[in-house]
Amino acid sequence: MQERQAIAEPDAAPVTDESLMLAYARGDLQAFSQLYERHEGGVYRFILRCVGQQSGSGVVDELHQETWFAVTRQAARYEPSARFTTWLYTIARSRVIDHVRRQRTAGGPMRSLDEDDADGATLADALPADEMHEPLRQLETREQARAFLQAVEQLPADQREAFLLQAEGGLSLEEIAAATGVGSETAKSRLRYARTKLRQALAAWL
């Protein structure tokens, strides 16, 4: 009697963010939990480094919650015409902009970046590992990380935003352009200027 040979099943394709969001829109609460687990850390750090801890952790928590509340409210209208992360970070960006406008109206402090988040992670930890960012990967000490974050803080707002969307959200050039409502060439220029200024600012360390 011949033994049956087990047929190896192909690995299941990973579930995409877009399919999870569509499943949540149909009422699958577990799908939302998976999305939240995947992206809540990056969204939190993006907001934190836009508004800064000097605004208070309560403000960051509030904006973070508002972002995810907006995701739930807009779920029924979600269309996967772009990556989920582009849509998500566009929502987060809108919440940050609204906060900054309220701060300006109230005469509050302008937004800034901070050295690290509640978990002690620095922005350098989240930089994409590609050759464009490799010089910034060489940050080794707390002093270097502090200098790096100060350099990010000093970037013009549009360049800083583009850089954070790429570093924290992993958005592509085209996705950054879509999220910020500018052309691809403009987004490319903002990223190029941001990286150049950061390298210049950190020349002493690198």
Secondary structure, 3 states (H helix, E strand, C coil): CCCCCCCCCCCCCCCCHHHHHHHHHCCCHHHHHHHHHHHHHHHHHHHHHHHCHHHCHHHHHHHHHHHHHHHHHCHHHCCCCCCHHHHHHHHHHHHHHHHHHHHHHHCCCCCCCCCCCCCCCCHHHHCCCCCCCHHHHHCCCHHHHHHHHHHHHCCCHHHHHHHHHHHHHCCCHHHHHHHHCCCHHHHHHHHHHHHHHHHHHCCCCC
